[in-house]
């Protein structure tokens, strides 16, 4: 049995016993801190999205691979996303000596995924939106998935886009700031899961005015920053 508490989306203070009372591994546990999937640059950028709850300790992993800084595109118009993604996918695929179908685009919801898939095809990138249950891993296309559907998967190249389509939590909408903190925590961790699907190349596209809790105070030192405007 293995778990990553940084990817726990629905439960705070996760324990094995919360999954089933007979899962008692006290005295027979080990902390696995080495990351074999992502480069240390991607791992560091993704980890900075998280904020620990009170009394919680989030431990970073240690990657054995190195690579380029992930790309952050800021102040982006929604209609320009596909152009940026298409260029990034082609460049990274060429750099890694892979087909463009080694890439995935992760989005908050199905509507954003359908739109981006159509726009990518208009830019010459064969892409298809998949619901999680219909995913075809051998299809020779760029896979467009929701962030939730991508959990447990990995791709050499990942772009996270469509963030303008979400209704993100902001403190002004909540009388109880504890509820806001819980919503923000969940949204940060969903984004973290999406970013850590990337193995070698990562791009995060942030539309103009985006209030996603994970990007409003992003540590830019972990990213190669491009400004669309």
Phi and psi in degrees as a GROMACS rama.xvg file:
@    title "Ramachandran Plot"
@    xaxis  label "Phi"
@    yaxis  label "Psi"
@TYPE xy
-146.361  149.564  UNK-2
-153.461  154.327  UNK-3
-118.045  109.109  UNK-4
-66.1929  -18.7295  UNK-5
-70.8356  -17.5146  UNK-6
-101.33  9.25922  UNK-7
-73.0556  111.272  UNK-8
-93.1109  -28.8155  UNK-9
-118.85  -0.657986  UNK-10
-142.908  127.349  UNK-11
-84.0316  152.39  UNK-12
53.5093  50.3575  UNK-13
-62.245  137.753  UNK-14
-134.26  159.491  UNK-15
-62.2992  -37.7646  UNK-16
-63.3463  -25.6566  UNK-17
-70.1219  -22.8875  UNK-18
-79.77  -40.9515  UNK-19
-161.525  132.444  UNK-20
-61.7188  -20.3742  UNK-21
-85.4046  -4.42338  UNK-22
-85.2685  86.0343  UNK-23
-117.702  103.156  UNK-24
-112.009  19.2455  UNK-25
-56.5597  127.129  UNK-26
89.2209  -6.38433  UNK-27
-131.956  38.344  UNK-28
-114.448  157.65  UNK-29
-142.463  141.153  UNK-30
-91.9573  117.958  UNK-31
-97.3271  111.099  UNK-32
-108.601  -5.42461  UNK-33
-90.4191  131.943  UNK-34
-103.759  118.245  UNK-35
-100.813  -4.83357  UNK-36
-89.4375  -64.1205  UNK-37
-96.1568  158.982  UNK-38
-69.8781  162.275  UNK-39
-66.0442  -27.8716  UNK-40
-68.2387  -43.5422  UNK-41
-67.1149  -43.9296  UNK-42
-60.2403  -42.55  UNK-43
-67.312  -43.2956  UNK-44
-64.5108  -42.3127  UNK-45
-66.2604  -42.12  UNK-46
-62.0633  -33.0657  UNK-47
-69.099  -12.7362  UNK-48
-71.8435  -26.8679  UNK-49
-81.3962  151.296  UNK-50
-132.101  125.434  UNK-51
-71.8056  141.271  UNK-52
-72.3125  166.861  UNK-53
-60.2508  127.207  UNK-54
82.0843  -0.212763  UNK-55
-100.589  143.788  UNK-56
-120.312  119.493  UNK-57
-102.609  121.016  UNK-58
-101.662  125.815  UNK-59
-70.3419  152.47  UNK-60
-91.3739  172.382  UNK-61
-123.323  112.169  UNK-62
-84.1563  145.977  UNK-63
-94.7209  -8.83849  UNK-64
-107.716  153.626  UNK-65
-121.159  159.022  UNK-66
-170.197  -171.145  UNK-67
-72.2052  157.856  UNK-68
-59.7401  140.614  UNK-69
-64.2689  154.36  UNK-70
-99.5396  130.397  UNK-71
-114.39  119.565  UNK-72
-106.21  118.945  UNK-73
-108.649  160.463  UNK-74
54.5813  46.8047  UNK-75
-97.199  136.145  UNK-76
-75.8274  142.33  UNK-77
-56.1628  -39.5769  UNK-78
-73.1152  -8.80003  UNK-79
-96.4352  -5.04116  UNK-80
-60.7503  -46.1175  UNK-81
-61.6788  -37.3372  UNK-82
-62.5009  -45.9146  UNK-83
-64.3094  -42.875  UNK-84
-64.1541  -45.2376  UNK-85
-59.7643  -44.1235  UNK-86
-64.7075  -43.3037  UNK-87
-64.2825  -44.9016  UNK-88
-61.5316  -44.0059  UNK-89
-63.4825  -44.6392  UNK-90
-64.9835  -45.4473  UNK-91
-69.0016  -38.9395  UNK-92
-62.3081  -41.3906  UNK-93
-64.1988  -44.6506  UNK-94
-62.1975  -38.1597  UNK-95
-92.5117  -0.373004  UNK-96
58.7487  45.793  UNK-97
-124.512  164.407  UNK-98
-76.8741  156.618  UNK-99
-62.4744  -22.507  UNK-100
-71.4177  -0.45099  UNK-101
-77.1825  -3.1671  UNK-102
-99.6015  157.029  UNK-103
-135.258  148.331  UNK-104
-116.917  125.803  UNK-105
-111.347  134.425  UNK-106
-135.679  162.737  UNK-107
-70.2451  -31.2822  UNK-108
-152.101  169.526  UNK-109
-63.9376  -38.166  UNK-110
-60.7088  -44.7413  UNK-111
-63.9041  -38.229  UNK-112
-64.8771  -44.4822  UNK-113
-60.682  -43.4777  UNK-114
-63.9515  -47.4927  UNK-115
-66.2711  -37.0003  UNK-116
-60.5587  -44.5325  UNK-117
-62.2312  -44.514  UNK-118
-67.3734  -36.2348  UNK-119
-63.7848  -40.7416  UNK-120
-62.5648  -35.5937  UNK-121
-65.6739  -23.6696  UNK-122
-96.1327  14.2025  UNK-123
84.8707  10.9198  UNK-124
-105.2  117.495  UNK-125
-70.5356  114.798  UNK-126
-139.197  152.737  UNK-127
-146.757  137.186  UNK-128
-83.6477  132.926  UNK-129
-120.422  132.339  UNK-130
-70.4194  151.08  UNK-131
-52.9388  -40.9516  UNK-132
-72.9078  -17.0288  UNK-133
-105.302  8.67562  UNK-134
-61.3074  132.859  UNK-135
-113.612  103.438  UNK-136
-70.5815  -21.6779  UNK-137
-96.0694  -1.05317  UNK-138
-65.776  137.87  UNK-139
-86.1835  58.8247  UNK-140
-142.674  159.5  UNK-141
-71.7199  126.642  UNK-142
-89.2412  128.081  UNK-143
-108.068  121.889  UNK-144
-135.005  159.355  UNK-145
-75.2119  157.177  UNK-146
-58.31  -39.2289  UNK-147
-66.5111  -41.0717  UNK-148
-67.4337  -22.2679  UNK-149
-82.1678  -9.87684  UNK-150
-59.9494  132.444  UNK-151
91.2609  -7.34493  UNK-152
-103.79  170.785  UNK-153
-150.214  149.277  UNK-154
-143.061  142.74  UNK-155
-58.3726  -34.5792  UNK-156
-129.979  131.314  UNK-157
-136.49  136.73  UNK-158
-120.285  131.113  UNK-159
-105.417  120.518  UNK-160
-142.73  -178.015  UNK-161
76.278  16.3765  UNK-162
-69.24  -14.5683  UNK-163
-71.3881  -14.4637  UNK-164
-85.4303  -5.08108  UNK-165
-93.0142  156.186  UNK-166
-105.673  91.5049  UNK-167
-84.3103  148.366  UNK-168
-67.9901  133.286  UNK-169
-129.5  148.099  UNK-170
-55.828  -33.5185  UNK-171
-63.5091  -18.9769  UNK-172
-87.2936  -0.989937  UNK-173
-125.153  129.145  UNK-174
-75.7683  -33.12  UNK-175
-102.884  107.323  UNK-176
-66.7995  -20.026  UNK-177
-65.7842  -37.9703  UNK-178
-66.8187  -39.1283  UNK-179
-61.0046  -45.0299  UNK-180
-60.2888  -38.3548  UNK-181
-67.8753  -43.4226  UNK-182
-62.0931  -45.0869  UNK-183
-63.5427  -40.2784  UNK-184
-58.2428  -46.2271  UNK-185
-63.4991  -42.9277  UNK-186
-66.015  -38.0833  UNK-187
-62.2788  -41.6897  UNK-188
-73.2361  -34.3383  UNK-189
-61.979  -43.717  UNK-190
-63.5722  -41.5076  UNK-191
-57.9127  -44.6743  UNK-192
-58.5806  -44.658  UNK-193
-62.3751  -45.5838  UNK-194
-63.5949  -36.3346  UNK-195
-81.3097  3.5944  UNK-196
-75.2253  -17.0919  UNK-197
-79.6938  134.558  UNK-198
-95.6685  -46.1217  UNK-199
-128.639  -30.3966  UNK-200
-133.082  133.353  UNK-201
-138.805  135.581  UNK-202
-130.74  134.366  UNK-203
-117.478  123.308  UNK-204
-105.901  121.328  UNK-205
-115.514  111.431  UNK-206
-69.5909  157.978  UNK-207
-58.0879  129.769  UNK-208
79.6802  8.27514  UNK-209
-63.2632  132.762  UNK-210
-108.954  19.0327  UNK-211
-58.4972  128.766  UNK-212
-56.9103  -27.2374  UNK-213
-78.5606  -12.114  UNK-214
-118.488  -13.7002  UNK-215
-67.1828  -27.7735  UNK-216
-127.256  37.0115  UNK-217
-63.0752  138.03  UNK-218
-77.1019  104.741  UNK-219
-72.78  -13.7038  UNK-220
-67.1134  -16.6461  UNK-221
-92.0522  4.3774  UNK-222
-132.01  151.746  UNK-223
-87.625  110.431  UNK-224
-94.2827  128.505  UNK-225
-118.608  135.714  UNK-226
-108.548  121.503  UNK-227
-71.8088  -31.1138  UNK-228
